[in-house]
Amino acid sequence: MDINLLRGVITVVTFIVFVGIVVWAWSGRNRARFEEAARLPFEQD
């Protein structure tokens, strides 16, 4: 296996993981949990 082929494969896999994280973060199912986490610093104990 050539090192340049390995670098290309790693680049493609990293890009796919990045796109997966973006899709997960913008998913509507996680909105309530993210909204709750965003309000945590402003809540009084």
MODELLER restraints for C-alpha pairs under 7 A, 6 or more apart:
rsr = mdl.restraints
at = mdl.atoms
